[in-house]
Amino acid sequence: MDSNQICMLVTIIVYLLAMVAIGVYYSSKNKNVSDFYLGGRGLGPFVSAMSAEASDMSSWLLMGLPGVAYLTGGAEAGWTAIGLAIGTYLNWLIVAKRLRIYTEKCNNAITIPDFFSNRYRDNKKIILGIAALIILVFFVPYTASGFAACGKLFSSLFGWNYHIAMIVSAIIIILYTCTGGFLAASTTDLIQSIVMTLALVILVVFGVHTAGGFENVVDNAKSLSGYFSLTNIHNVETGGSDKYSLLTIASLLAWGLGYFGMPHILLRFMAIKDKKQIKTSRRIASVWVVISMAIAIFIGFIGNALTANGKVEALSGNDSETIVIKMATILSENGIIFACIAGLIFAGILACTMSTSDSQLLAASSSMSENIFKGVFKMKLSAKASMLVARAVLVVIAVLGVIIAWNPDSSVFRIVSFAWAGFGATFGPLMLTALFWKRSNKWGAMAGLLVGGIMVFVWKFCISKLGGVWAIYELLPAFVCALVAIIVVSLLTGKPEKEIVDEFDAVNAEMKA
């Protein structure tokens, strides 16, 4: 290992130790399970905004998105980013405040399954159990994608064994999340969002300079058929381009629908201290998301230009997700100072991964310990025992994530895509109807969860294989089917009880106050 690599490694180690220190600091502030999972509903506007978006972006921002843009150009990455930007804004605009109010009125629900169960007075805890299982089914692979990104980072950078690198990264994330809980996760997410931003800016400046200037990057993109287009996608194998249909564009925009069902993002809304500050949070979050995704896509363009002029080796398939790593490695070769800066960029990639993995581990842990053990099986646990169970479950889920991510050829972008569809199609339609439709009932809620979850698998692994118009992102058809199921079943079954209606009206009144 040369001096430049040592500098990068030291920078990364300092960053990781700082994250663990934050977890230790906040461990004393977790007096009960509510503090551990929701931070006592005490997040300020800046922390809530940046932690929500950092936990959202994950390794997808610095690996998945630039990798897709590097290979195929602006169409797939661009429409996906546009959909996500719209979804981010709408989620903060119409869901955040109402969910904050409603969850507190619904017996102070501290998890999303809790809210659904309390909202519909599901005394038999069927909705609670289904929702908790959905979180486990889709969050474990989502977490695995983060571990895979860490393994790829260290394997590509230092030549380390992929599996050892992945396990060490997982242990770091487990340490600070287990000790500090939600407050540690939110605080580290804020720091990680800043590190991610710095990494993006540094990469753009250095990349453009190395590629010979902005004009060279643009000229290279224009020289590739369909690369610089939103209506055509560059075909790497043929060198030509393929037409992007309106249906395909609509399916990519549907990524935005996923926001309404993302537990790790929705929990930030529930944890906001003052609902009057949500407007400030919305503005911060929306601006950051738009700028960061635009830069990430442009980094993919820069990477392709660097390949064209021989600065970076040609990357294909899932290897394209390492383009940021390749660029930062070139930066590190310019001396000790630049090696430290490159270390900051690699810390940024870790930040993307860790900021999502910690939130996902907390959400999955709460589903098992709070919703399944205590809610469905009605286990009586003391406050101390509840904390022990919460942490033990978190470790078990992390281990499952490591097992799923064991294959080094797994694609970060594709794993995230499937998990995102799962949450968007199950929780998204139900969240909107639970918050805004008074007539919805528990039977419709159950139908929506089941139909959405089943359709994600059916469309992904069966219907989309037919090709043509059927080969669209599974989130869109599954979301529509789930929404229809909620509406139809709710209308065919009895009206909700007066207590539920009165609570809905009380939320409406507080929204107007």
Helices and strands as residue ranges (DSSP letters): H 3-27, H 33-38, G 39-41, H 45-57, G 58-60, H 64-72, H 74-90, I 91-95, H 96-105, H 112-119, H 126-158, H 162-210, H 214-223, E 232-234, E 241-243, H 246-253, G 254-261, H 263-271, G 275-277, H 278-308, G 317-322, H 323-332, H 336-366, I 367-376, H 383-404, H 412-436, H 442-461, G 463-466, G 468-470, H 475-492, H 498-512
